[in-house]
Amino acid sequence: MANFSVVEALKAAGLYKETGRIEEQSVVTITANGEKKGHKMAEIDYLDIKTFADEMDIALKLQNPRVQELFAKNAVGMVNLIRAVEVQSASGFKGSVGAGRQTDAIMLRAEQFQDPDAAHPAVPTYRTSWIRAITAAMALAGPTNFIEDDTAAAAAGTELAMTTTEGLVLLGFANPAGALCVDAVQISYIAQAYNIQNLDFELANPFIGDAIVELKQPLYIFPQETARVQVKYYRAGSDELRPIGIWVKMSQNLRALLTS
């Protein structure tokens, strides 16, 4: 039976408790060429994990059931990402009431990302919406940047870089557009390209809201790592592709309403 609760997923994993602490551990990820990368995970109070789970279930309460299931399925991985961020932030996960170097997790929104159709001037140009006008030229051009670096004056297509105190996980995509324009995605992680994945939105759960496609393997971008997402548009129109995931940051970096 599918699980739609982050709380229940972490209870099943033995991680949802009010007292106690998990000692320092490590986790390994595997890159596209088979290279293994180790990531240190800081000690963490079980109460911090409980805070994360409780707040995620509140945030997901009115979401599409498929989105709820994606987050529940990857609950343990998201806790691992938080612990990796905590190695340097070292102040605990306190969620929405955090401050300073204490961490929180925020669901992804357009304004957090560089506008891939804008130039890269001295100041980043952030998206204002997931709605994107797709021209015939874009449809013919091949891979088009979707998530890329937002550093000032970075070259177009540069991989998005995490600092030492942040991390991001991408679980899948939703697309509420009336006439879809995109049909494939390719991720590069630490300058290594992964196989493409088709985005068969027309076939995806058409009876329970927006079409949602899960990545076959979630993308975890740990601190000081980089990644880029490119997509293939196949016709002109207005597309609304949007990523599903969270960004873990220090609270002091979540106070800019326009771009945090």
KOLDRENPA-241209 format. One record per residue (C-alpha): residue in one letter; x, y, z. Coordinates in steps of 0.02 Angstrom, whole numbers, plus 50000, padded with zeros to 5 digits. Example, Ala and Ser with C-alpha at 12.3 -4.5 7.8 and 13.67 -1.06 7.14 Angstrom:
BEGIN
A506154977550390
S506844994750357
! end
This chain:
BEGIN
M500005000050000
A500645017249954
N501185028750095
F500715047150082
S501495053250246
V503285058450283
V502905055450467
E502365037550437
A503855034150324
L505075040050457
K504155030450592
A504375014650488
A506235018650472
G506405021050660
L506845039550641
Y505295048050710
K505585050450896
E505505064451024
T507075060151121
G508815053851083
R510125057750955
I510905049450801
E512785049150799
E513835054950652
Q513725043550500
S514085043750314
V513115040250155
V513755035649981
T513095041649813
I513585034649643
T513925046049494
A513515042349312
N515225034349281
G515075023049433
E516175033549547
K515685032549730
K515595048649830
G515515048550019
H514575061850117
K514775065050302
M513145066350399
A513155076150561
E512435070750727
I510625075850742
D509275075750875
Y507785064650838
L506705079550885
D507435089150737
I506935074850621
K505205074950699
T505085093650666
F505525090850483
A504255076850463
D502845086150550
E503105101950447
M503245092350283
D501605083350313
I500765100050349
A501495107650190
L500935092550088
K499195090950163
L498265098150013
Q499485092449880
N499145079749743
P499245062149819
R500635057549696
V501675072149763
Q501345066349941
E501905048849893
L503515055449814
F504015064549973
A503545049950085
K504525037749976
N506095048549990
A505905053950172
V507475045150234
G508515052150092
M507935069750133
V508435067350315
N510155061750254
L510285077650151
I509835088350302
R511165079650405
A512465082850268
V512035101350271
E512145101150461
V513995096350452
Q514405114550418
S512865123750481
A513025114150646
S511515122050730
G510115109450710
F508575108350600
K507245119550677
G506105121850527
S504975137050513
V505485143850684
G507355142650648
A508545157350649
G510345160950603
R511275145150555
Q509845133450604
T509165124750450
D507475123550366
A506805115050209
I505775124250080
M504835116949933
L505445122549762
R504715137849676
A505135147349519
E505885162749599
Q507315152549674
F508065148949502
Q508955158449365
D507835162549217
P508585151549079
D507935163448945
A508815178649020
A510595184448997
H511845181849138
P512265199649192
A513165205249349
V511555202249447
P510605185849422
T508915186649336
Y507725175049428
R506165167149358
T504505175149399
S503465159949353
W503605141949292
I502605146949139
R503805147748992
A503485153348814
I504215140248698
T504645146348524
A504805135648369
A506675139048371
M506805132248548
A505875116548496
L507105113748354
A508675118448451
G508895102348551
P509285102648738
T508725118448828
N509305123649000
F507975122249135
I508935122949301
E510655130849295
D511845141449398
D511265158349463
T512975165449505
A513275182849437
A514005182549261
A514035163349255
A514005156449079
A512325149949021
G512195131349057
T513385131349204
E512865118749336
L511935125249488
A513145125049635
M512745121849817
T513705130949953
T514395121950106
T512765124950200
E511395120150078
G510765105349979
L509375101549856
V508385086149808
L507385084249648
L506105070149649
G505125072749489
F504125085149386
A502355091449370
N501625100049218
P499895108049227
A500005115749053
G498485113548944
A499535108948792
L501195101048844
C502785106048751
V504115095448838
D504445076748825
A506175072848896
V507415078049030
Q509275075449055
I510245078749216
S512085081849235
Y512825079549408
I514585085249447
A514905087549260
Q514345069849217
A512815067649107
Y511515054649153
N510405045349031
I508885054848970
Q507195051049046
N505605053148945
L504265063949024
D502675054848972
F501485067449049
E500065062448934
L500075045149013
A500385050549193
N498945049349319
P497705059549216
F496255057349338
I496965064549499
G497535082049452
D499105088349369
A500175076149270
I501675070649374
V503205060749322
E504425053549450
L506275053149415
K506875035149406
Q508235040349527
P508025055949634
L509365069249615
Y510225073949778
I511395088749765
F512425088449924
P513405103349993
Q514775109449873
E514085098949731
T513385104549563
A512025099149443
R511065105149292
V509385100449217
Q509075101649030
V507455097648940
K506865094248762
Y505425104548696
Y504585096948544
R503355110548495
A502995129048520
G501745134648651
S501615139048835
D502385125948948
E502275124849138
L503555111649185
R504005112949370
P505165102549481
I504595093549637
G505815093549783
I506535103649926
W507985115349957
V508835114250128
K509605130750184
M510095140150340
S508705150950409
Q509725166750383
N509665163050197
L507775160850195
R507295178650237
A507245186150060
L505425184350011
L505735187049826
T507075173849797
S507305162449951
! end
